[in-house]
Amino acid sequence: MLSRTCRAGRILAQKDWKDASLALSASEQISFWAAVAYKLPNHWVCARCCALHETDRSDTPRSQRSPPCQQGETLDTLGRSYKLRHTHIELALKFRRMGTNTAYFSELLEPCEYRTYRGAESWKSGSPNVTIHIPRIVEGRFCLQVIKEFHGYEALHEIRSFRICRHQLFPWWYWGIKDWGVFEKNMEAAWHHPGNVYDGHCQCCPVDYSILRDDDVLRVTLWYDFGTGKSPRDLEWMVHLGDETDIYSNGLYVNVKDHEPGSIRKSFQQSSFNHMVRGLLRGMTLISRKLCRTAREVMMEHKLV
């Protein structure tokens, strides 16, 4: 970690490093505090305050208990039921790495499912009927699968406008950047060709997606790679968070070579398969132990030993 923040590392090596850190620029100070927090399981780095805050174990993407200073740090592209911040990513990766705070770690990786029905008080016309968020750590990176299901729509234009990232919007209304309208084209293709899967990706940030229309359901599945949780101002996070102006410009983007199209989807699916296999093996082991224990009890009861 310190090798990536050389100046911050040198500051840490000084005797009066807290005072010496004041000589750093704002961005360097955030990197400095990120280096300090790297091995502190009960603290996380706040980019707004440029300081460390104590961990609040009730703060998860599902609970939406965000500190006041974190206003503007929540992703607004994931839906109203799941409020992900860099804090959650930093802590989840730290807990996995250090093997600590296992209960809170499980809460941070708890899937979230939100359902709403036409006519319900929470229903908004054109919104997805089902939204599912499945976070997972894959090869040391925080990844997220999001499933949006639109039920019973008779025409594509009935679906309310939504973004899957800072660069892809449906329907696409800003015609200055043609490549940013690819998602809309795939939505239209999937709608008019039921049963066919249309895979795609964002050319500016690490997001893969698949779109399928099956009977009266249009299903959009998204896979995100939010990185390694190094710093709340690192590009691997900021390319997703963005700011209030980047939707009207080229905004932030990652190098194309850093995201092989479809790689996030494949890695996540492989991780899901491995997770399922591990679960089955654990279940089989428990059953085997229970059978052995029962057999021993029967043998002892009938004095067969």
Sine and cosine of phi, psi and omega as CSV:
sin_phi,cos_phi,sin_psi,cos_psi,sin_omega,cos_omega
0.00,0.00,-0.72,0.70,-0.04,-1.00
-0.92,0.40,-0.47,0.88,0.01,-1.00
-0.92,0.40,-0.37,0.93,0.00,-1.00
-1.00,0.03,-0.28,0.96,0.01,-1.00
-0.79,-0.61,0.94,0.35,-0.17,-0.98
-0.83,0.55,-0.75,0.66,-0.05,-1.00
-0.91,0.41,-0.64,0.77,0.05,-1.00
-0.89,0.46,-0.61,0.79,0.02,-1.00
-0.90,0.43,-0.65,0.76,0.02,-1.00
-0.92,0.40,-0.60,0.80,0.04,-1.00
-0.89,0.46,-0.67,0.74,0.00,-1.00
-0.88,0.48,-0.50,0.87,-0.05,-1.00
-0.97,0.26,-0.25,0.97,-0.01,-1.00
-0.98,0.18,0.41,-0.91,-0.05,-1.00
-0.91,0.42,-0.74,0.67,-0.01,-1.00
-0.98,-0.20,0.87,0.49,-0.15,-0.99
-0.92,0.38,-0.47,0.88,0.02,-1.00
-0.91,0.42,-0.68,0.73,0.04,-1.00
-0.94,0.33,-0.64,0.77,-0.02,-1.00
-0.90,0.43,-0.48,0.88,-0.03,-1.00
-0.91,0.41,-0.35,0.94,0.00,-1.00
-0.92,0.39,-0.31,0.95,0.02,-1.00
-0.98,0.21,-0.18,0.98,-0.02,-1.00
-0.98,0.19,0.41,-0.91,0.12,-0.99
-0.95,0.33,0.17,-0.99,-0.04,-1.00
-0.85,0.52,-0.72,0.70,-0.01,-1.00
-0.92,0.39,-0.60,0.80,0.02,-1.00
-0.94,0.35,-0.56,0.83,0.04,-1.00
-0.90,0.43,-0.63,0.78,0.03,-1.00
-0.90,0.43,-0.67,0.74,0.06,-1.00
-0.89,0.45,-0.60,0.80,0.02,-1.00
-0.88,0.47,-0.76,0.65,-0.02,-1.00
-0.93,0.38,-0.51,0.86,0.08,-1.00
-0.90,0.44,-0.62,0.79,0.04,-1.00
-0.92,0.40,-0.62,0.79,0.03,-1.00
-0.91,0.42,-0.67,0.74,-0.08,-1.00
-0.97,0.23,-0.17,0.99,-0.14,-0.99
-0.82,0.58,-0.59,0.81,-0.02,-1.00
-0.88,-0.47,0.40,0.92,0.04,-1.00
-0.94,-0.35,0.99,-0.15,-0.10,-0.99
-0.92,0.39,-0.31,0.95,-0.06,-1.00
-0.96,-0.27,0.27,0.96,0.02,-1.00
-0.63,-0.78,0.44,-0.90,0.09,-1.00
-0.67,-0.74,0.36,-0.93,-0.08,-1.00
-1.00,-0.08,0.74,-0.68,0.01,-1.00
-0.96,-0.28,0.87,-0.49,-0.01,-1.00
-0.95,0.30,-0.48,0.88,-0.02,-1.00
-0.95,0.31,-0.69,0.73,-0.02,-1.00
-1.00,-0.01,-0.23,0.97,-0.07,-1.00
0.80,0.60,0.79,0.61,-0.06,-1.00
-0.34,-0.94,0.09,-1.00,0.07,-1.00
-1.00,-0.07,0.59,-0.81,0.11,-0.99
-0.86,-0.52,0.49,-0.87,0.02,-1.00
-0.97,0.26,0.59,-0.81,-0.04,-1.00
-0.92,0.40,0.74,-0.68,0.11,-0.99
-0.95,-0.32,0.95,-0.32,-0.12,-0.99
-0.94,0.33,-0.12,0.99,0.08,-1.00
-1.00,-0.04,-0.04,1.00,-0.03,-1.00
-1.00,0.00,0.97,-0.25,0.05,-1.00
-0.70,-0.71,0.26,-0.97,0.05,-1.00
-0.86,0.51,-0.48,0.88,-0.03,-1.00
-0.99,0.13,-0.58,0.81,-0.04,-1.00
-0.97,0.23,-0.44,0.90,0.04,-1.00
0.85,0.52,0.61,0.79,0.05,-1.00
-0.99,-0.10,0.95,0.31,-0.07,-1.00
-1.00,0.06,0.72,-0.69,0.07,-1.00
-0.88,0.47,0.49,-0.87,-0.01,-1.00
-0.82,0.57,-0.56,0.83,-0.05,-1.00
-0.95,0.31,-0.18,0.98,-0.04,-1.00
-1.00,-0.07,0.23,0.97,0.05,-1.00
-0.88,0.48,0.78,-0.63,-0.04,-1.00
1.00,-0.02,-0.04,1.00,-0.02,-1.00
-0.98,-0.21,0.02,1.00,-0.02,-1.00
-1.00,-0.10,0.68,-0.73,0.07,-1.00
-0.90,0.43,0.75,-0.66,-0.01,-1.00
-0.98,-0.22,0.21,0.98,-0.04,-1.00
-0.97,-0.26,0.02,1.00,-0.10,-0.99
-0.98,-0.20,-0.08,1.00,-0.02,-1.00
0.98,-0.21,0.26,-0.97,-0.12,-0.99
-0.98,0.20,-0.23,0.97,-0.06,-1.00
-1.00,-0.02,-0.12,0.99,-0.09,-1.00
-0.65,-0.76,0.96,-0.28,-0.09,-1.00
-0.95,-0.30,1.00,0.07,-0.06,-1.00
-1.00,0.06,0.71,-0.70,0.10,-1.00
-0.81,-0.59,0.25,-0.97,0.04,-1.00
-0.87,0.49,-0.52,0.86,0.03,-1.00
-0.79,0.61,-0.74,0.68,-0.03,-1.00
-0.90,0.44,-0.63,0.77,0.01,-1.00
-0.92,0.39,-0.74,0.67,0.00,-1.00
-0.84,0.54,-0.74,0.68,-0.06,-1.00
-0.94,0.35,-0.68,0.74,-0.01,-1.00
-0.87,0.49,-0.71,0.70,0.00,-1.00
-0.92,0.39,-0.59,0.81,0.02,-1.00
-0.92,0.39,-0.70,0.71,0.00,-1.00
-0.90,0.44,-0.65,0.76,0.04,-1.00
-0.90,0.44,-0.68,0.73,-0.05,-1.00
-0.92,0.39,-0.65,0.76,-0.10,-1.00
-1.00,-0.07,-0.24,0.97,-0.01,-1.00
0.93,0.36,0.54,0.84,-0.04,-1.00
-0.88,-0.48,0.17,-0.99,0.07,-1.00
0.74,0.67,0.77,0.63,-0.13,-0.99
-0.89,0.46,-0.58,0.82,0.00,-1.00
-0.92,0.39,-0.73,0.68,0.02,-1.00
-0.91,0.41,-0.61,0.79,0.05,-1.00
-0.85,0.53,-0.69,0.72,0.03,-1.00
-0.90,0.44,-0.61,0.79,0.03,-1.00
-0.91,0.42,-0.64,0.77,-0.01,-1.00
-0.91,0.40,-0.48,0.88,-0.02,-1.00
-0.98,-0.21,0.25,0.97,0.01,-1.00
-0.96,0.28,0.80,-0.60,0.06,-1.00
-0.89,0.47,0.42,-0.91,-0.02,-1.00
-0.77,-0.64,0.80,-0.60,0.02,-1.00
-0.84,-0.54,0.79,-0.61,-0.01,-1.00
-0.84,-0.54,0.83,-0.56,0.01,-1.00
-0.84,-0.54,0.63,-0.78,0.08,-1.00
-0.63,-0.78,0.43,-0.90,-0.11,-0.99
-0.79,-0.61,0.53,-0.85,0.03,-1.00
-0.83,0.56,0.75,-0.66,-0.01,-1.00
1.00,-0.06,-0.28,0.96,0.04,-1.00
-0.95,0.32,0.39,-0.92,-0.04,-1.00
-0.88,0.47,-0.54,0.84,-0.03,-1.00
-1.00,0.10,-0.08,1.00,-0.08,-1.00
-0.96,0.28,0.73,-0.68,0.13,-0.99
-0.86,-0.51,0.83,-0.56,-0.05,-1.00
-0.82,0.57,0.75,-0.66,0.01,-1.00
1.00,-0.02,-0.06,1.00,-0.02,-1.00
-1.00,0.05,0.31,-0.95,0.09,-1.00
-0.92,0.39,0.59,-0.80,0.04,-1.00
-0.98,0.21,-0.50,0.87,-0.01,-1.00
-0.73,-0.69,0.73,-0.68,0.11,-0.99
-0.73,-0.69,0.82,-0.57,-0.04,-1.00
-0.84,-0.55,0.74,-0.67,0.06,-1.00
-0.89,-0.46,0.80,-0.60,-0.01,-1.00
-0.80,-0.60,0.99,-0.15,0.04,-1.00
-0.99,0.14,0.51,-0.86,0.01,-1.00
-0.34,-0.94,0.59,-0.81,0.11,-0.99
-1.00,-0.04,0.86,-0.51,-0.06,-1.00
-0.83,-0.55,0.92,-0.40,0.03,-1.00
0.80,0.60,0.71,0.71,0.06,-1.00
0.97,0.22,0.23,0.97,0.00,-1.00
-0.81,-0.59,0.54,-0.84,-0.01,-1.00
-1.00,0.04,0.92,-0.40,-0.01,-1.00
-0.89,-0.45,0.37,-0.93,-0.04,-1.00
-0.60,-0.80,0.75,-0.66,0.14,-0.99
-0.97,-0.25,0.75,-0.66,0.03,-1.00
-0.83,-0.55,0.77,-0.64,0.03,-1.00
-0.89,-0.46,0.83,-0.55,0.07,-1.00
-0.90,-0.43,0.81,-0.59,0.02,-1.00
-0.88,-0.48,0.80,-0.60,0.04,-1.00
-0.94,-0.34,0.90,-0.43,-0.11,-0.99
-0.96,-0.26,0.69,-0.72,0.21,-0.98
0.96,0.29,0.32,0.95,0.04,-1.00
-0.99,0.11,0.68,-0.73,-0.05,-1.00
-1.00,-0.07,-0.29,0.96,0.01,-1.00
-0.54,-0.84,0.52,-0.86,-0.06,-1.00
-0.91,0.42,-0.54,0.84,-0.05,-1.00
-0.94,0.34,-0.18,0.98,0.05,-1.00
-0.96,0.28,-0.33,0.94,-0.03,-1.00
-0.97,0.24,0.76,-0.65,-0.01,-1.00
-0.92,0.40,0.57,-0.82,0.02,-1.00
-0.85,0.53,0.70,-0.72,0.06,-1.00
-0.48,-0.88,0.41,-0.91,0.02,-1.00
-0.95,-0.31,0.56,-0.83,0.12,-0.99
-0.98,-0.19,-0.29,0.96,0.05,-1.00
-0.29,-0.96,-0.15,-0.99,-0.01,-1.00
-0.95,0.30,-0.17,0.98,-0.15,-0.99
-0.87,-0.49,-0.31,0.95,-0.06,-1.00
-0.87,-0.50,0.81,-0.58,-0.08,-1.00
-0.74,-0.67,0.58,-0.81,0.14,-0.99
-0.83,-0.56,0.78,-0.63,-0.23,0.97
-0.97,0.25,0.44,-0.90,-0.05,-1.00
-0.99,0.15,0.87,-0.48,-0.10,-1.00
-0.93,-0.37,-0.10,0.99,-0.01,-1.00
-0.96,-0.29,0.97,-0.24,-0.21,-0.98
-1.00,0.07,0.08,1.00,-0.04,-1.00
-0.95,0.32,-0.41,0.91,-0.05,-1.00
-0.82,-0.58,0.99,-0.11,-0.15,-0.99
-0.89,0.45,-0.62,0.79,-0.05,-1.00
-0.88,0.47,-0.37,0.93,-0.04,-1.00
-0.99,0.17,-0.05,1.00,0.02,-1.00
-0.98,-0.18,0.18,0.98,-0.05,-1.00
-0.89,0.45,-0.64,0.77,-0.02,-1.00
-0.87,0.49,-0.67,0.74,0.02,-1.00
-0.88,0.47,-0.66,0.75,0.00,-1.00
-0.89,0.46,-0.64,0.77,0.04,-1.00
-0.94,0.35,-0.56,0.83,0.09,-1.00
-0.88,0.47,-0.71,0.71,0.00,-1.00
-0.90,0.43,-0.67,0.74,0.00,-1.00
-0.89,0.45,-0.69,0.72,0.00,-1.00
-0.90,0.43,-0.61,0.79,-0.02,-1.00
-0.91,0.42,-0.67,0.74,-0.08,-1.00
-1.00,0.06,-0.12,0.99,0.01,-1.00
-0.75,-0.67,0.95,0.30,-0.03,-1.00
-0.84,0.55,0.60,-0.80,0.02,-1.00
1.00,-0.02,-0.24,0.97,0.03,-1.00
-0.99,-0.15,0.69,-0.72,0.02,-1.00
-1.00,-0.04,0.75,-0.66,0.03,-1.00
-0.91,-0.42,0.94,-0.34,0.01,-1.00
-1.00,-0.06,0.51,-0.86,0.04,-1.00
-0.32,-0.95,-0.05,-1.00,0.01,-1.00
-0.39,-0.92,0.31,-0.95,0.11,-0.99
-1.00,0.07,0.69,-0.73,-0.01,-1.00
-0.99,0.14,-0.10,0.99,-0.08,-1.00
-0.91,-0.41,-0.33,0.95,0.00,-1.00
-0.54,-0.84,0.34,-0.94,-0.07,-1.00
-0.97,0.25,0.99,0.13,0.05,-1.00
-0.68,-0.73,0.79,-0.61,0.15,-0.99
-0.93,-0.36,0.41,-0.91,0.04,-1.00
-0.48,-0.88,0.37,-0.93,0.11,-0.99
-0.71,-0.70,0.63,-0.78,-0.01,-1.00
-0.79,-0.62,0.74,-0.67,-0.01,-1.00
-0.59,-0.80,0.75,-0.66,0.15,-0.99
-0.97,-0.26,0.85,-0.52,-0.05,-1.00
-0.74,-0.67,0.92,-0.39,-0.09,-1.00
0.85,0.53,-0.87,-0.50,-0.04,-1.00
-0.98,-0.22,0.32,0.95,-0.02,-1.00
-0.88,-0.47,0.78,-0.62,0.16,-0.99
-0.97,-0.25,0.88,-0.47,-0.09,-1.00
-0.92,-0.39,0.83,-0.55,0.06,-1.00
-0.93,-0.38,0.87,-0.49,0.02,-1.00
-0.92,-0.39,0.77,-0.64,-0.07,-1.00
-0.85,-0.53,0.57,-0.82,0.08,-1.00
-0.78,-0.62,0.82,-0.57,-0.04,-1.00
-0.91,-0.42,0.57,-0.82,0.15,-0.99
-0.89,-0.46,0.94,-0.34,-0.04,-1.00
-0.99,-0.12,0.11,0.99,0.16,-0.99
1.00,0.01,-0.36,-0.93,-0.16,-0.99
-0.97,-0.24,0.09,1.00,0.08,-1.00
0.93,0.36,0.46,0.89,-0.08,-1.00
-0.91,0.42,-0.82,0.58,-0.06,-1.00
-0.55,-0.83,0.60,-0.80,0.02,-1.00
-0.93,0.36,-0.06,1.00,0.07,-1.00
-0.87,-0.50,0.25,0.97,0.08,-1.00
-0.96,0.27,0.52,-0.86,-0.06,-1.00
-0.86,0.51,-0.56,0.83,-0.06,-1.00
-0.90,0.45,-0.35,0.94,0.11,-0.99
-0.99,-0.17,-0.68,0.73,-0.08,-1.00
-0.91,0.42,-0.44,0.90,0.04,-1.00
-0.91,0.42,-0.40,0.92,0.07,-1.00
-1.00,0.00,-0.67,0.74,-0.06,-1.00
-0.95,0.30,-0.74,0.68,0.00,-1.00
0.89,0.47,-0.39,-0.92,0.10,-1.00
-0.55,-0.84,-0.07,-1.00,-0.13,-0.99
-0.96,0.28,-0.11,0.99,-0.05,-1.00
-0.94,-0.35,-0.29,0.96,-0.19,-0.98
-0.96,0.29,-0.22,0.98,0.03,-1.00
-0.95,0.31,-0.29,0.96,0.00,-1.00
-0.99,-0.17,0.06,1.00,-0.04,-1.00
-0.66,-0.75,-0.21,-0.98,0.05,-1.00
-0.93,0.37,-0.36,0.93,0.07,-1.00
0.87,0.49,-0.33,-0.94,0.04,-1.00
-1.00,0.00,0.57,-0.82,0.04,-1.00
-0.46,-0.89,0.37,-0.93,0.05,-1.00
-0.98,-0.22,0.35,-0.94,0.04,-1.00
-0.90,0.44,0.67,-0.74,-0.03,-1.00
-0.82,0.57,-0.58,0.82,-0.04,-1.00
-0.92,0.40,-0.32,0.95,0.00,-1.00
-0.99,0.17,-0.14,0.99,0.01,-1.00
-0.66,-0.75,0.98,-0.21,0.09,-1.00
-0.98,0.21,0.84,-0.55,-0.04,-1.00
-0.78,0.62,0.79,-0.62,0.02,-1.00
1.00,0.06,-0.12,0.99,-0.09,-1.00
-0.93,0.36,-0.57,0.82,0.00,-1.00
-0.93,0.36,-0.69,0.73,0.03,-1.00
-0.86,0.51,-0.73,0.69,-0.03,-1.00
-0.90,0.43,-0.70,0.72,-0.01,-1.00
-0.90,0.44,-0.66,0.75,-0.01,-1.00
-0.92,0.40,-0.69,0.72,0.00,-1.00
-0.91,0.42,-0.62,0.78,0.06,-1.00
-0.91,0.42,-0.64,0.77,0.04,-1.00
-0.90,0.44,-0.64,0.77,0.03,-1.00
-0.89,0.45,-0.66,0.75,0.03,-1.00
-0.90,0.44,-0.71,0.70,0.02,-1.00
-0.88,0.47,-0.64,0.77,0.02,-1.00
-0.88,0.47,-0.67,0.74,0.01,-1.00
-0.91,0.42,-0.68,0.73,0.00,-1.00
-0.89,0.45,-0.69,0.72,0.02,-1.00
-0.88,0.48,-0.64,0.76,0.03,-1.00
-0.89,0.45,-0.67,0.74,0.03,-1.00
-0.90,0.44,-0.67,0.74,0.00,-1.00
-0.90,0.43,-0.66,0.75,0.05,-1.00
-0.89,0.46,-0.67,0.74,0.01,-1.00
-0.89,0.45,-0.67,0.74,0.01,-1.00
-0.91,0.42,-0.61,0.79,0.02,-1.00
-0.90,0.43,-0.69,0.72,0.01,-1.00
-0.90,0.44,-0.67,0.74,0.02,-1.00
-0.89,0.45,-0.67,0.74,0.00,-1.00
-0.88,0.47,-0.69,0.73,0.02,-1.00
-0.90,0.44,-0.65,0.76,-0.01,-1.00
-0.91,0.41,-0.66,0.75,0.02,-1.00
-0.90,0.44,-0.67,0.74,0.02,-1.00
-0.90,0.45,-0.66,0.75,0.01,-1.00
-0.91,0.42,-0.68,0.74,0.02,-1.00
-0.89,0.45,-0.66,0.75,0.01,-1.00
-0.88,0.47,-0.67,0.74,0.02,-1.00
-0.89,0.46,-0.65,0.76,-0.01,-1.00
-0.90,0.43,-0.66,0.75,0.02,-1.00
-0.90,0.43,-0.68,0.73,-0.01,-1.00
-0.90,0.43,-0.64,0.76,0.01,-1.00
-0.93,0.36,-0.62,0.78,-0.02,-1.00
-0.90,0.43,-0.60,0.80,-0.02,-1.00
-0.99,-0.14,0.21,0.98,0.06,-1.00
0.80,0.60,0.72,0.70,0.02,-1.00
-1.00,-0.06,0.04,1.00,0.02,-1.00
-0.86,-0.51,0.00,0.00,0.00,0.00
